[in-house]
Amino acid sequence: RPVDALRVAAAVRRAATMTEMTILRLELGVAEAIAHREMGDRSRALGELEALAHTPAGTMLYCQVLAGAELVAAYLDQGDPAAARHQLGRMETLVRAEAFGSEGVAWVARAGVLVALADGAVGEARRWTDLVDDPFWSRVCAARVALAVGARADAAAALEGAVPRCVRHRVVRAVLLA
C-alpha cells in the first residue's frame, strides 16, 4: 500500500525532523523511496534510493542495504543491468565486510537472483536462491528461476508453499502466479 506508506511517512517526517530523529528519518526515506518505486515514479525513486544507498548509515546499515536492494531492482526496471550488477557488488561487499547476518545476506541474494535472471544466468540465480533463508522469499526466488526456464508447474509448486505475511507478499505471489 504505497499511497498509505507515503501518507504515514509525511505525517511522521515533520516530527522526526523537528526532534532530530536521524534513525527515523533514514527509515522514512527508505519507505518513501520504495513507495515511489512501487507507484511507478521511477525517476524520483531512483534518486532517493541512490542517495540512501550511498549515504554512510553508521549504525543504520540495514537502511543502506535495503535501499541498495531496491536500487538494484530499480536499475533493472530501467533496463540498466550494468548499474544493477555494480550496485549488487557494492551491497555484497558491504554485507560481507560488516558481518551483517542472514537478513542482509537474504536481501543481497534476492537482488542477486534478479540480476542473474536479467543476465540469463540461471545457474547463478539458483546459487543466489540457495542463500535466501526466508520461507516466503526463498520460494519466490525459486519460482522466478522456474519461470525463467519455462517451468510453470514448478513455479506454481514453489509458490504453493509461499505463505504471505503482509500485503506486499500477497501481491508478489499473485503476480507470479498470474
Phi, psi and omega in degrees: 000073186298325180295317176298320179299318179293322178297313180296315180300319179297320181292324184274332186302318182299316179295320180294323180288318182292328183258012178056046178270084186300315182298312180297321179298319177296315180297319177296321178299317178296314180299317180294318181296318178296317179298317179298320178296316182293334179274355177092007178274072190297316184294318178295314180299317181300314178298316180295316181294320178298317179297315181292319183290337182252006178269128176301122187261355180057239181282354182261043182304323183297329177294318180293318181291316179297317177298321178297319179296317177293326179294321176303311180297322180295319177297319178295319176303324183279351181083032181238075182295333179295316178295322179297316178298318180298314180295320177300317177299319177299314181296316181300315179297315181297312182295319179293316183294327184265003182047056191294326182109179189294325181293318177295319177299319180295320178298316179296316182296319178299318176294322178299321177301314181297316181294315181299317179294323177297329178274354183077018182264080186295320178300317177295321178298321177296319179299316178297318181302322180297341181272351181271114183261357178288131185297330177281304188292330177296322178288324176297315179298317178298321179294320179297319178296316179299318179296324181296332180258008177081015181267075185297322180295321178293322178296314179298319179296318179297319182286339177302322181271000180276099183270112181296140178249356181202175181298318181301318178299317180299319180294312180301313181298315181296319180297316180293323177295325180293000000 
